Amino acid sequence: MSSDGTTTWTIDPSHSLVEFTARHMMITRVKGRFSGVSGTVVTNDADPSKSSVNVEIDAASIDTREEKRDGHLRSGDFLDVENHPHLTFRSTRIEGSPKSAGDSFTVVGDLTIRGTTREVTLDATFDGSGTDPWGGTRASFSAETKVDRREFGLTWNQALETGGVLVGNEVKISLEVQAVKQ
Protein backbone atom coordinates (compact mmCIF):
# COMPACT_ATOMS: atom_id res chain seq x y z
CA MET A 1 0.00 0.00 0.00
CA SER A 2 1.34 3.44 -0.90
CA SER A 3 1.50 6.38 1.45
CA ASP A 4 -1.78 7.77 0.06
CA GLY A 5 -3.62 4.51 0.86
CA THR A 6 -3.78 3.17 -2.70
CA THR A 7 -2.89 -0.37 -3.64
CA THR A 8 -2.00 -1.33 -7.22
CA TRP A 9 -2.96 -4.75 -8.54
CA THR A 10 -1.75 -6.20 -11.87
CA ILE A 11 -4.24 -8.32 -13.80
CA ASP A 12 -3.11 -11.94 -14.11
CA PRO A 13 -4.10 -12.96 -17.66
CA SER A 14 -3.76 -16.69 -16.94
CA HIS A 15 -6.44 -16.42 -14.24
CA SER A 16 -8.71 -13.83 -15.88
CA LEU A 17 -11.46 -14.12 -18.45
CA VAL A 18 -13.18 -11.62 -20.72
CA GLU A 19 -16.22 -13.27 -22.26
CA PHE A 20 -19.03 -12.01 -24.48
CA THR A 21 -22.40 -13.37 -25.55
CA ALA A 22 -24.37 -12.42 -28.67
CA ARG A 23 -27.45 -13.85 -30.34
CA HIS A 24 -27.07 -15.88 -33.54
CA MET A 25 -30.07 -16.07 -35.86
CA MET A 26 -32.07 -14.49 -33.03
CA ILE A 27 -32.46 -17.89 -31.33
CA THR A 28 -29.09 -19.06 -30.02
CA ARG A 29 -26.61 -17.42 -27.67
CA VAL A 30 -23.04 -17.70 -28.95
CA LYS A 31 -20.22 -17.11 -26.49
CA GLY A 32 -16.69 -16.04 -27.16
CA ARG A 33 -13.70 -14.91 -25.18
CA PHE A 34 -10.56 -12.88 -25.42
CA SER A 35 -7.46 -14.54 -24.00
CA GLY A 36 -5.14 -11.53 -24.28
CA VAL A 37 -6.05 -9.30 -21.33
CA SER A 38 -3.76 -7.06 -19.27
CA GLY A 39 -4.04 -4.03 -17.04
CA THR A 40 -4.19 -2.69 -13.53
CA VAL A 41 -6.69 -2.16 -10.76
CA VAL A 42 -5.93 0.54 -8.20
CA THR A 43 -7.90 0.38 -4.96
CA ASN A 44 -8.24 2.86 -2.12
CA ASP A 45 -10.61 1.84 0.67
CA ALA A 46 -10.44 5.23 2.40
CA ASP A 47 -11.14 7.27 -0.75
CA PRO A 48 -12.81 5.29 -3.58
CA SER A 49 -12.39 8.31 -5.89
CA LYS A 50 -8.68 7.38 -6.00
CA SER A 51 -9.52 3.87 -7.26
CA SER A 52 -9.29 3.05 -10.97
CA VAL A 53 -9.37 0.27 -13.53
CA ASN A 54 -7.38 0.18 -16.78
CA VAL A 55 -7.68 -2.82 -19.08
CA GLU A 56 -6.29 -3.59 -22.52
CA ILE A 57 -7.53 -6.53 -24.57
CA ASP A 58 -5.76 -8.00 -27.60
CA ALA A 59 -8.52 -7.92 -30.24
CA ALA A 60 -6.89 -10.70 -32.28
CA SER A 61 -7.13 -13.05 -29.28
CA ILE A 62 -10.89 -13.47 -29.90
CA ASP A 63 -12.00 -17.10 -29.72
CA THR A 64 -15.51 -18.41 -30.37
CA ARG A 65 -14.35 -22.01 -30.98
CA GLU A 66 -14.98 -21.62 -34.74
CA GLU A 67 -11.94 -20.43 -36.74
CA LYS A 68 -13.91 -19.20 -39.77
CA ARG A 69 -16.18 -17.09 -37.54
CA ASP A 70 -13.17 -15.81 -35.57
CA GLY A 71 -11.52 -14.73 -38.83
CA HIS A 72 -14.66 -12.83 -39.81
CA LEU A 73 -14.82 -11.18 -36.35
CA ARG A 74 -11.17 -10.05 -36.75
CA SER A 75 -11.91 -8.58 -40.21
CA GLY A 76 -12.97 -5.08 -41.18
CA ASP A 77 -16.62 -6.17 -40.91
CA PHE A 78 -16.25 -6.34 -37.14
CA LEU A 79 -13.19 -5.64 -34.93
CA ASP A 80 -10.80 -4.67 -37.76
CA VAL A 81 -7.82 -5.90 -35.73
CA GLU A 82 -5.32 -4.78 -38.37
CA ASN A 83 -6.21 -1.14 -37.74
CA HIS A 84 -7.51 -1.47 -34.16
CA PRO A 85 -5.40 -4.11 -32.39
CA HIS A 86 -6.74 -3.41 -28.89
CA LEU A 87 -9.99 -2.90 -27.02
CA THR A 88 -9.54 -0.74 -23.93
CA PHE A 89 -11.45 0.18 -20.82
CA ARG A 90 -10.49 3.14 -18.62
CA SER A 91 -12.60 3.85 -15.55
CA THR A 92 -13.78 7.40 -14.93
CA ARG A 93 -15.33 6.71 -11.52
CA ILE A 94 -16.00 3.92 -9.08
CA GLU A 95 -19.12 4.00 -6.94
CA GLY A 96 -18.92 2.02 -3.73
CA SER A 97 -16.01 0.64 -1.75
CA PRO A 98 -16.13 -3.15 -1.47
CA LYS A 99 -14.43 -4.44 1.63
CA SER A 100 -15.70 -8.02 1.95
CA ALA A 101 -16.16 -10.87 -0.51
CA GLY A 102 -19.54 -10.56 -2.14
CA ASP A 103 -19.70 -6.75 -1.89
CA SER A 104 -21.08 -5.07 -5.01
CA PHE A 105 -19.93 -1.82 -6.57
CA THR A 106 -20.18 0.03 -9.88
CA VAL A 107 -17.39 0.91 -12.30
CA VAL A 108 -18.16 3.59 -14.89
CA GLY A 109 -15.69 4.18 -17.67
CA ASP A 110 -14.80 4.54 -21.31
CA LEU A 111 -14.84 1.41 -23.46
CA THR A 112 -13.05 1.74 -26.79
CA ILE A 113 -13.73 -0.77 -29.55
CA ARG A 114 -12.60 -0.26 -33.13
CA GLY A 115 -11.50 3.30 -32.35
CA THR A 116 -14.92 4.33 -31.00
CA THR A 117 -15.27 5.21 -27.31
CA ARG A 118 -18.51 5.02 -25.35
CA GLU A 119 -19.26 5.25 -21.64
CA VAL A 120 -20.34 1.97 -20.08
CA THR A 121 -21.33 0.95 -16.57
CA LEU A 122 -20.06 -2.32 -15.11
CA ASP A 123 -21.97 -4.00 -12.29
CA ALA A 124 -19.07 -5.43 -10.29
CA THR A 125 -18.47 -7.69 -7.32
CA PHE A 126 -15.42 -8.12 -5.12
CA ASP A 127 -15.03 -11.90 -4.95
CA GLY A 128 -12.35 -11.98 -2.26
CA SER A 129 -8.59 -12.02 -1.75
CA GLY A 130 -5.99 -14.36 -0.40
CA THR A 131 -2.34 -15.34 -0.26
CA ASP A 132 -1.00 -17.53 -3.05
CA PRO A 133 1.53 -20.37 -2.48
CA TRP A 134 4.44 -18.01 -3.28
CA GLY A 135 3.51 -15.41 -0.65
CA GLY A 136 1.81 -12.96 -3.02
CA THR A 137 -1.59 -11.42 -2.39
CA ARG A 138 -4.30 -11.91 -4.99
CA ALA A 139 -7.76 -10.37 -5.34
CA SER A 140 -10.64 -11.42 -7.54
CA PHE A 141 -13.35 -9.30 -9.14
CA SER A 142 -16.23 -10.06 -11.49
CA ALA A 143 -18.25 -7.62 -13.59
CA GLU A 144 -20.98 -7.49 -16.24
CA THR A 145 -22.38 -5.01 -18.72
CA LYS A 146 -24.37 -4.95 -21.95
CA VAL A 147 -23.59 -2.88 -25.03
CA ASP A 148 -25.16 -2.29 -28.41
CA ARG A 149 -22.42 -3.30 -30.85
CA ARG A 150 -23.66 -0.77 -33.44
CA GLU A 151 -22.60 2.07 -31.12
CA PHE A 152 -18.99 0.95 -31.69
CA GLY A 153 -19.23 0.77 -35.49
CA LEU A 154 -19.88 -2.99 -35.53
CA THR A 155 -22.79 -2.76 -37.95
CA TRP A 156 -22.28 -5.74 -40.28
CA ASN A 157 -25.28 -8.01 -40.41
CA GLN A 158 -27.24 -10.25 -42.74
CA ALA A 159 -31.02 -10.45 -43.05
CA LEU A 160 -32.60 -13.87 -42.65
CA GLU A 161 -35.22 -15.19 -45.05
CA THR A 162 -37.42 -16.01 -42.07
CA GLY A 163 -37.18 -12.44 -40.77
CA GLY A 164 -34.74 -10.97 -38.32
CA VAL A 165 -30.97 -10.84 -38.62
CA LEU A 166 -28.01 -13.20 -38.34
CA VAL A 167 -26.20 -11.36 -35.52
CA GLY A 168 -27.96 -9.75 -32.55
CA ASN A 169 -27.08 -6.17 -31.67
CA GLU A 170 -26.97 -6.55 -27.89
CA VAL A 171 -23.72 -8.01 -26.57
CA LYS A 172 -23.34 -9.09 -22.96
CA ILE A 173 -19.80 -8.73 -21.58
CA SER A 174 -18.66 -10.68 -18.52
CA LEU A 175 -15.32 -10.40 -16.76
CA GLU A 176 -13.64 -12.60 -14.19
CA VAL A 177 -10.43 -10.91 -13.09
CA GLN A 178 -7.74 -12.08 -10.72
CA ALA A 179 -5.07 -9.52 -9.90
CA VAL A 180 -1.76 -9.67 -8.03
CA LYS A 181 -0.85 -7.01 -5.45
CA GLN A 182 2.25 -5.05 -6.42
C-alpha positions in Angstrom: 0.0 0.0 0.0 1.3 3.4 -0.9 1.5 6.4 1.5 -1.8 7.8 0.1 -3.6 4.5 0.9 -3.8 3.2 -2.7 -2.9 -0.4 -3.6 -2.0 -1.3 -7.2 -3.0 -4.8 -8.5 -1.8 -6.2 -11.9 -4.2 -8.3 -13.8 -3.1 -11.9 -14.1 -4.1 -13.0 -17.7 -3.8 -16.7 -16.9 -6.4 -16.4 -14.2 -8.7 -13.8 -15.9 -11.5 -14.1 -18.5 -13.2 -11.6 -20.7 -16.2 -13.3 -22.3 -19.0 -12.0 -24.5 -22.4 -13.4 -25.6 -24.4 -12.4 -28.7 -27.5 -13.9 -30.3 -27.1 -15.9 -33.5 -30.1 -16.1 -35.9 -32.1 -14.5 -33.0 -32.5 -17.9 -31.3 -29.1 -19.1 -30.0 -26.6 -17.4 -27.7 -23.0 -17.7 -29.0 -20.2 -17.1 -26.5 -16.7 -16.0 -27.2 -13.7 -14.9 -25.2 -10.6 -12.9 -25.4 -7.5 -14.5 -24.0 -5.1 -11.5 -24.3 -6.0 -9.3 -21.3 -3.8 -7.1 -19.3 -4.0 -4.0 -17.0 -4.2 -2.7 -13.5 -6.7 -2.2 -10.8 -5.9 0.5 -8.2 -7.9 0.4 -5.0 -8.2 2.9 -2.1 -10.6 1.8 0.7 -10.4 5.2 2.4 -11.1 7.3 -0.8 -12.8 5.3 -3.6 -12.4 8.3 -5.9 -8.7 7.4 -6.0 -9.5 3.9 -7.3 -9.3 3.0 -11.0 -9.4 0.3 -13.5 -7.4 0.2 -16.8 -7.7 -2.8 -19.1 -6.3 -3.6 -22.5 -7.5 -6.5 -24.6 -5.8 -8.0 -27.6 -8.5 -7.9 -30.2 -6.9 -10.7 -32.3 -7.1 -13.1 -29.3 -10.9 -13.5 -29.9 -12.0 -17.1 -29.7 -15.5 -18.4 -30.4 -14.3 -22.0 -31.0 -15.0 -21.6 -34.7 -11.9 -20.4 -36.7 -13.9 -19.2 -39.8 -16.2 -17.1 -37.5 -13.2 -15.8 -35.6 -11.5 -14.7 -38.8 -14.7 -12.8 -39.8 -14.8 -11.2 -36.4 -11.2 -10.1 -36.8 -11.9 -8.6 -40.2 -13.0 -5.1 -41.2 -16.6 -6.2 -40.9 -16.2 -6.3 -37.1 -13.2 -5.6 -34.9 -10.8 -4.7 -37.8 -7.8 -5.9 -35.7 -5.3 -4.8 -38.4 -6.2 -1.1 -37.7 -7.5 -1.5 -34.2 -5.4 -4.1 -32.4 -6.7 -3.4 -28.9 -10.0 -2.9 -27.0 -9.5 -0.7 -23.9 -11.4 0.2 -20.8 -10.5 3.1 -18.6 -12.6 3.9 -15.5 -13.8 7.4 -14.9 -15.3 6.7 -11.5 -16.0 3.9 -9.1 -19.1 4.0 -6.9 -18.9 2.0 -3.7 -16.0 0.6 -1.7 -16.1 -3.2 -1.5 -14.4 -4.4 1.6 -15.7 -8.0 1.9 -16.2 -10.9 -0.5 -19.5 -10.6 -2.1 -19.7 -6.8 -1.9 -21.1 -5.1 -5.0 -19.9 -1.8 -6.6 -20.2 0.0 -9.9 -17.4 0.9 -12.3 -18.2 3.6 -14.9 -15.7 4.2 -17.7 -14.8 4.5 -21.3 -14.8 1.4 -23.5 -13.0 1.7 -26.8 -13.7 -0.8 -29.6 -12.6 -0.3 -33.1 -11.5 3.3 -32.3 -14.9 4.3 -31.0 -15.3 5.2 -27.3 -18.5 5.0 -25.3 -19.3 5.2 -21.6 -20.3 2.0 -20.1 -21.3 1.0 -16.6 -20.1 -2.3 -15.1 -22.0 -4.0 -12.3 -19.1 -5.4 -10.3 -18.5 -7.7 -7.3 -15.4 -8.1 -5.1 -15.0 -11.9 -5.0 -12.3 -12.0 -2.3 -8.6 -12.0 -1.7 -6.0 -14.4 -0.4 -2.3 -15.3 -0.3 -1.0 -17.5 -3.1 1.5 -20.4 -2.5 4.4 -18.0 -3.3 3.5 -15.4 -0.6 1.8 -13.0 -3.0 -1.6 -11.4 -2.4 -4.3 -11.9 -5.0 -7.8 -10.4 -5.3 -10.6 -11.4 -7.5 -13.4 -9.3 -9.1 -16.2 -10.1 -11.5 -18.3 -7.6 -13.6 -21.0 -7.5 -16.2 -22.4 -5.0 -18.7 -24.4 -4.9 -21.9 -23.6 -2.9 -25.0 -25.2 -2.3 -28.4 -22.4 -3.3 -30.9 -23.7 -0.8 -33.4 -22.6 2.1 -31.1 -19.0 0.9 -31.7 -19.2 0.8 -35.5 -19.9 -3.0 -35.5 -22.8 -2.8 -37.9 -22.3 -5.7 -40.3 -25.3 -8.0 -40.4 -27.2 -10.3 -42.7 -31.0 -10.5 -43.0 -32.6 -13.9 -42.6 -35.2 -15.2 -45.1 -37.4 -16.0 -42.1 -37.2 -12.4 -40.8 -34.7 -11.0 -38.3 -31.0 -10.8 -38.6 -28.0 -13.2 -38.3 -26.2 -11.4 -35.5 -28.0 -9.7 -32.6 -27.1 -6.2 -31.7 -27.0 -6.6 -27.9 -23.7 -8.0 -26.6 -23.3 -9.1 -23.0 -19.8 -8.7 -21.6 -18.7 -10.7 -18.5 -15.3 -10.4 -16.8 -13.6 -12.6 -14.2 -10.4 -10.9 -13.1 -7.7 -12.1 -10.7 -5.1 -9.5 -9.9 -1.8 -9.7 -8.0 -0.9 -7.0 -5.5 2.3 -5.1 -6.4 
